[in-house]
Amino acid sequence: MKIGIDARMLGPGFGLARYVQQLVLHLQKIDHENQYVLFMRSGNWDRFYPEQDNFKKVLAEIPWYSVSEQTKFPEIIQKEGVDLMHFPHWNVPLLYRGPCVVTVHDLIMYHYPRQEATTLGPLGYWFKDKMARLVIRNAVKKAQTILATSEFTRQDIHQTLGVPVERMLVTYQAPFDEERGKGDVGRGKITETLILKKYGIDKPYVLYVGAAYPHKNLEGLLQAWKLFQEKYGETYQLIFVGADNFFYKKLIHSSVCKESSNIIFTGFVEDSELTVLYEYAWLYVFPSLYEGFGLPPLEAMTHGVPVVSSNRSCMPEVLGDAALYFDPENYEQMSEVMHTGLTNIDMQLELQQNAREHLKLFSWKKLAKETLGIYERISGKNIK
């Protein structure tokens, strides 16, 4: 069977890019029989080089959510003659007619349809939103199987889009494993100290890793941080790690950010440096209002960092008893839970112990095997 994967978003970082990266890396380890065609852009072409003969790359210089994605991308896929296509996001071209598997990570557009989540004007936003809803409904209708990132997301798709539960499979993502840190040779305490110094980190710190979209509730975190400092002083720093874009710039220039201190924005960091930032963090905070999965808190747990998190959407499902929870819209409560996570040693030890057990539930290899099982089932072959 020849399987195509839309890998135009493959890369390091967070969310969808990491999902595609880890899926491809682990499929390459477990499947030496089926043929794979990875459709990639020039911007991420060097992010992956096949190590097995049954994997190959094809250039598809097609921007996401573009007209050419709808018109030209299906032609490129058809030219490769794939038997099954995996779209790891809902942006399946309306004109694509072949068998496919679709991964739906969340339904943000239905629950937080905010114009401030885009740089477009009112008319542009209206058109983009209408098109996105048309495309995702087409995707879930067309797909032979839909992969959901959590049980919460599966139920959300069922209730919001009316997709039968039996057409969907939950495949949990996982913290990054041995693939992280490749090429990170010779790192030691001196190098790690230099990395912290590079970003101006000179105090114990609370860490957030991820995007700055409005539903991530980072302005809420800043409000809680302001309360925290007013009550407990300026002993700690708050570190934001995420690509420097429109939304982070908006956050940096917000009034609440200017009213607080001991806040550092690192911008995007490579994996080797991100590992150091995790390892030295005193606490990880995740204030999101809505998530389809939420990987960074699990990543923090792998480094022994206590985690405090929003109690919304999938977070209790994903983090279990390995985190302390707060109402993300109750800034006073968020502030107090952060203080508990930073100062209560018994609670820290309990969270770390719970995390060690909880992390056993998640594996990229398991996700790859489950995904391969879906490919094989659709092809009508027995799973090896």
C-alpha positions as CSV (number, residue, x, y, z in Angstrom):
1,M,0.0,0.0,0.0
2,K,1.2,3.5,-0.8
3,I,0.3,6.0,1.9
4,G,0.6,9.7,1.5
5,I,1.0,12.0,4.5
6,D,0.6,15.8,4.3
7,A,3.8,16.7,6.1
8,R,3.9,20.4,5.1
9,M,3.6,21.3,8.7
10,L,6.3,18.9,10.0
11,G,8.8,20.4,12.2
12,P,10.0,21.2,15.7
13,G,8.1,23.3,18.2
14,F,4.7,22.5,19.4
15,G,1.3,21.2,18.5
16,L,0.6,20.1,14.9
17,A,4.2,20.4,13.7
18,R,5.5,18.1,16.4
19,Y,2.6,15.7,15.9
20,V,3.5,15.2,12.2
21,Q,7.2,15.0,13.0
22,Q,6.9,12.3,15.7
23,L,4.3,10.3,13.7
24,V,6.6,10.1,10.7
25,L,9.7,9.3,12.7
26,H,7.9,6.4,14.5
27,L,6.2,5.0,11.5
28,Q,9.6,4.8,9.9
29,K,10.7,2.7,12.8
30,I,7.8,0.2,12.8
31,D,6.7,-0.1,9.2
32,H,9.2,-1.4,6.5
33,E,6.5,-2.8,4.3
34,N,4.1,-0.1,3.1
35,Q,5.4,2.8,0.9
36,Y,5.1,6.3,2.2
37,V,5.1,9.6,0.4
38,L,5.6,12.7,2.5
39,F,4.4,15.9,0.9
40,M,6.6,18.7,2.2
41,R,7.4,22.4,1.6
42,S,10.9,23.9,1.0
43,G,10.7,25.5,4.4
44,N,10.7,22.2,6.2
45,W,12.4,20.1,3.5
46,D,15.6,19.7,5.6
47,R,13.7,18.8,8.7
48,F,13.4,15.2,7.6
49,Y,15.5,12.8,5.6
50,P,14.2,9.3,5.1
51,E,16.3,6.5,6.6
52,Q,14.2,3.7,5.1
53,D,13.8,2.9,1.4
54,N,10.0,2.8,1.7
55,F,9.8,6.5,2.6
56,K,10.3,9.4,0.2
57,K,9.7,13.1,0.1
58,V,7.8,15.1,-2.6
59,L,7.9,18.9,-2.8
60,A,4.5,20.4,-2.4
61,E,5.1,24.2,-2.3
62,I,1.5,24.8,-1.3
63,P,0.7,27.3,1.5
64,W,-1.8,26.2,4.2
65,Y,-5.4,27.4,3.9
66,S,-4.8,28.8,0.4
67,V,-6.6,28.6,-2.9
68,S,-3.8,26.5,-4.3
69,E,-4.3,24.1,-1.4
70,Q,-7.8,23.5,-2.8
71,T,-6.9,23.4,-6.5
72,K,-3.3,22.3,-7.0
73,F,-2.5,20.1,-4.0
74,P,-5.0,17.4,-5.1
75,E,-3.2,17.2,-8.4
76,I,0.2,16.7,-6.7
77,I,-1.3,13.9,-4.6
78,Q,-3.0,12.2,-7.5
79,K,0.3,12.3,-9.5
80,E,1.9,10.2,-6.8
81,G,-0.8,7.5,-7.0
82,V,-1.3,7.1,-3.3
83,D,-3.8,4.5,-2.1
84,L,-4.6,6.3,1.1
85,M,-3.9,9.8,2.2
86,H,-3.4,11.0,5.8
87,F,-4.2,14.6,6.5
88,P,-2.9,15.4,10.0
89,H,-5.2,18.5,10.1
90,W,-8.7,19.2,8.9
91,N,-7.6,21.2,5.9
92,V,-8.5,18.5,3.4
93,P,-8.9,20.0,-0.1
94,L,-12.6,20.0,-1.2
95,L,-11.6,18.6,-4.6
96,Y,-9.7,15.6,-3.1
97,R,-11.6,12.4,-3.9
98,G,-9.4,9.6,-2.7
99,P,-9.6,7.5,0.5
100,C,-8.2,9.4,3.5
101,V,-7.7,9.5,7.3
102,V,-8.0,12.9,9.0
103,T,-6.7,13.9,12.4
104,V,-8.8,16.6,14.2
105,H,-6.9,18.2,17.0
106,D,-9.6,20.5,18.3
107,L,-12.7,22.6,17.3
108,I,-11.4,26.0,18.4
109,M,-13.3,27.7,15.6
110,Y,-16.6,26.6,17.0
111,H,-16.0,27.5,20.6
112,Y,-13.8,30.5,20.5
113,P,-14.6,32.2,17.1
114,R,-12.9,35.5,18.0
115,Q,-11.8,38.0,15.3
116,E,-8.9,39.0,17.6
117,A,-7.5,35.5,16.9
118,T,-6.6,36.6,13.4
119,T,-4.8,39.5,11.7
120,L,-7.6,39.8,9.1
121,G,-10.2,42.5,9.0
122,P,-13.9,41.8,9.6
123,L,-14.8,40.8,6.0
124,G,-11.7,38.7,5.7
125,Y,-12.3,37.0,9.0
126,W,-15.9,36.3,8.1
127,F,-14.9,34.6,4.8
128,K,-12.1,32.7,6.4
129,D,-14.3,31.4,9.2
130,K,-17.0,30.3,6.7
131,M,-14.5,28.5,4.5
132,A,-12.9,26.8,7.5
133,R,-16.2,25.4,8.6
134,L,-17.0,24.2,5.1
135,V,-13.6,22.5,4.8
136,I,-13.7,20.8,8.2
137,R,-17.3,19.5,7.6
138,N,-16.2,18.2,4.3
139,A,-13.1,16.5,5.9
140,V,-15.0,14.6,8.6
141,K,-17.6,13.6,6.1
142,K,-15.1,12.3,3.6
143,A,-12.7,10.5,5.9
144,Q,-12.8,6.8,6.3
145,T,-11.6,7.3,9.9
146,I,-11.1,10.3,12.0
147,L,-8.3,10.4,14.6
148,A,-9.1,12.5,17.7
149,T,-6.4,13.7,20.1
150,S,-8.5,12.9,23.2
151,E,-11.8,11.5,24.3
152,F,-12.9,15.1,25.0
153,T,-12.1,16.0,21.4
154,R,-13.9,12.9,20.1
155,Q,-17.1,13.8,22.1
156,D,-16.7,17.4,21.0
157,I,-16.6,16.3,17.3
158,H,-19.6,14.1,17.9
159,Q,-21.7,16.8,19.6
160,T,-20.6,19.7,17.4
161,L,-20.4,18.1,13.9
162,G,-22.7,15.1,14.4
163,V,-20.0,12.5,13.6
164,P,-20.8,9.0,14.9
165,V,-18.4,8.1,17.7
166,E,-17.7,4.7,16.1
167,R,-16.1,6.5,13.1
168,M,-13.4,8.0,15.4
169,L,-10.4,6.7,17.2
170,V,-8.6,8.4,20.1
171,T,-4.8,8.4,19.7
172,Y,-3.0,10.1,22.5
173,Q,0.2,12.1,21.7
174,A,3.2,11.8,24.0
175,P,6.1,13.8,25.5
176,F,9.2,13.9,23.2
177,D,11.5,11.0,23.6
178,E,14.9,10.0,22.4
179,E,14.5,12.1,19.2
180,R,14.8,15.2,21.3
181,G,18.4,16.3,21.9
182,K,19.9,14.6,18.8
183,G,23.0,16.7,17.9
184,D,23.0,18.1,21.4
185,V,26.6,16.9,22.0
186,G,28.8,18.0,24.9
187,R,26.2,19.9,26.8
188,G,27.0,20.4,30.5
189,K,26.4,22.6,33.4
190,I,28.4,25.5,32.0
191,T,26.5,25.4,28.7
192,E,23.2,25.1,30.5
193,T,24.0,28.1,32.7
194,L,24.9,30.1,29.6
195,I,21.5,29.3,28.0
196,L,19.7,30.6,31.1
197,K,21.9,33.7,31.0
198,K,21.2,34.2,27.3
199,Y,17.5,34.7,28.1
200,G,18.1,36.8,31.2
201,I,16.9,34.1,33.6
202,D,18.5,34.7,37.0
203,K,15.8,33.7,39.5
204,P,13.7,30.6,40.1
205,Y,11.0,30.6,37.4
206,V,7.6,29.6,36.3
207,L,7.5,28.3,32.7
208,Y,4.9,28.5,30.0
209,V,5.6,26.9,26.6
210,G,3.3,27.3,23.6
211,A,1.3,29.7,21.4
212,A,-0.3,33.0,22.5
213,Y,-3.7,32.7,20.8
214,P,-6.6,34.2,22.8
215,H,-7.9,30.9,24.0
216,K,-4.5,30.2,25.6
217,N,-5.5,32.7,28.2
218,L,-2.1,34.2,28.6
219,E,-3.5,37.6,29.5
220,G,-5.3,35.8,32.3
221,L,-2.0,34.3,33.4
222,L,-0.5,37.8,33.5
223,Q,-3.4,39.0,35.6
224,A,-2.7,36.1,38.0
225,W,1.0,36.8,38.0
226,K,0.3,40.4,38.9
227,L,-1.7,39.3,41.9
228,F,1.0,36.7,42.8
229,Q,3.7,39.4,42.9
230,E,1.6,41.8,44.9
231,K,1.0,39.2,47.6
232,Y,4.3,37.2,47.5
233,G,6.9,39.5,46.2
234,E,9.3,39.3,43.3
235,T,11.2,36.1,44.1
236,Y,10.3,34.4,40.9
237,Q,10.3,35.0,37.1
238,L,7.7,34.1,34.6
239,I,9.1,32.7,31.4
240,F,7.1,32.5,28.1
241,V,8.5,30.3,25.4
242,G,6.8,30.6,22.0
243,A,7.4,31.9,18.4
244,D,7.5,35.7,18.3
245,N,4.4,36.5,16.3
246,F,1.4,38.9,16.2
247,F,-0.2,37.4,19.2
248,Y,2.9,37.4,21.4
249,K,3.6,41.0,20.3
250,K,0.1,42.0,21.3
251,L,0.6,40.3,24.7
252,I,3.9,42.0,25.3
253,H,2.4,45.4,24.6
254,S,-0.7,44.8,26.7
255,S,-1.3,47.0,29.7
256,V,-1.3,44.1,32.2
257,C,2.1,43.0,30.9
258,K,3.5,46.5,31.4
259,E,2.1,46.5,35.0
260,S,4.0,43.4,36.0
261,S,7.7,42.6,36.4
262,N,10.0,39.6,36.2
263,I,8.5,38.5,32.9
264,I,10.7,37.2,30.0
265,F,9.6,36.3,26.5
266,T,12.2,34.1,24.8
267,G,10.7,33.7,21.4
268,F,11.1,30.4,19.6
269,V,13.9,28.2,21.0
270,E,15.4,25.0,19.5
271,D,14.8,21.7,21.2
272,S,18.2,21.5,22.9
273,E,17.6,24.9,24.6
274,L,14.0,24.1,25.4
275,T,15.1,21.0,27.3
276,V,17.3,23.1,29.5
277,L,14.4,25.5,30.2
278,Y,12.3,22.6,31.2
279,E,15.0,21.1,33.4
280,Y,15.6,24.2,35.4
281,A,11.9,25.3,35.8
282,W,10.4,25.3,39.3
283,L,6.9,25.1,38.0
284,Y,5.0,24.7,34.8
285,V,1.7,26.6,34.3
286,F,-1.0,25.9,31.7
287,P,-3.9,28.5,31.8
288,S,-5.7,27.5,28.6
289,L,-9.5,27.9,28.2
290,Y,-9.7,25.1,25.6
291,E,-7.4,22.4,24.3
292,G,-7.8,19.3,22.2
293,F,-4.9,17.7,23.9
294,G,-2.2,19.9,25.5
295,L,1.3,18.4,25.2
296,P,3.6,20.9,27.0
297,P,2.5,20.0,30.5
298,L,3.3,16.4,29.9
299,E,6.6,17.4,28.5
300,A,7.3,19.4,31.7
301,M,6.5,16.3,33.8
302,T,9.1,14.3,32.0
303,H,11.7,16.7,33.4
304,G,10.3,16.4,36.9
305,V,8.6,19.8,36.9
306,P,5.5,20.2,39.0
307,V,2.5,21.2,36.8
308,V,-0.5,23.5,37.6
309,S,-3.2,23.6,35.0
310,S,-6.5,24.9,33.9
311,N,-9.4,22.5,34.7
312,R,-11.1,23.1,31.4
313,S,-11.8,20.9,28.4
314,C,-9.4,17.9,28.1
315,M,-6.9,18.8,30.7
316,P,-8.1,16.6,33.6
317,E,-8.3,13.7,31.1
318,V,-4.8,14.3,29.9
319,L,-3.0,15.2,33.1
320,G,-4.9,13.1,35.6
321,D,-3.7,13.3,39.2
322,A,-0.3,14.5,38.1
323,A,-1.3,18.2,38.2
324,L,-2.9,20.8,40.4
325,Y,-5.9,22.5,38.9
326,F,-7.5,26.0,38.9
327,D,-10.4,27.8,37.3
328,P,-8.6,29.7,34.4
329,E,-10.9,32.7,34.8
330,N,-10.4,32.9,38.5
331,Y,-7.1,34.8,38.6
332,E,-6.9,34.8,42.4
333,Q,-7.2,31.0,42.5
334,M,-4.6,30.7,39.7
335,S,-2.3,32.8,41.7
336,E,-2.8,30.7,44.9
337,V,-2.4,27.4,43.0
338,M,0.9,28.6,41.5
339,H,2.1,29.6,45.0
340,T,1.2,26.1,46.3
341,G,3.0,24.5,43.4
342,L,6.1,26.6,44.1
343,T,6.3,26.3,47.9
344,N,4.6,23.1,49.1
345,I,7.3,20.5,49.0
346,D,5.1,17.6,50.0
347,M,2.7,18.5,47.1
348,Q,5.6,18.8,44.7
349,L,6.8,15.3,45.6
350,E,3.3,13.9,45.3
351,L,2.9,15.5,41.8
352,Q,6.3,14.1,40.7
353,Q,5.4,10.6,41.9
354,N,2.0,10.7,40.2
355,A,3.6,12.0,37.0
356,R,6.0,9.1,36.8
357,E,3.1,6.7,36.8
358,H,0.9,8.8,34.6
359,L,3.5,9.3,31.8
360,K,3.4,5.5,31.2
361,L,0.1,6.0,29.5
362,F,1.6,8.0,26.6
363,S,3.9,6.8,23.8
364,W,4.6,8.0,20.3
365,K,5.4,4.4,19.3
366,K,1.9,3.4,20.5
367,L,0.3,6.3,18.6
368,A,2.2,5.2,15.4
369,K,1.1,1.6,15.8
370,E,-2.5,2.6,16.3
371,T,-2.3,4.9,13.3
372,L,-0.7,2.2,11.2
373,G,-3.5,-0.1,12.3
374,I,-6.1,2.3,10.9
375,Y,-4.2,2.4,7.6
376,E,-4.1,-1.4,7.4
377,R,-7.7,-1.8,8.3
378,I,-8.8,0.6,5.6
379,S,-6.7,-1.2,3.1
380,G,-8.4,-4.5,4.1
381,K,-5.1,-6.1,5.1
382,N,-4.4,-7.9,8.4
383,I,-2.4,-5.8,10.9
384,K,1.1,-7.2,11.3
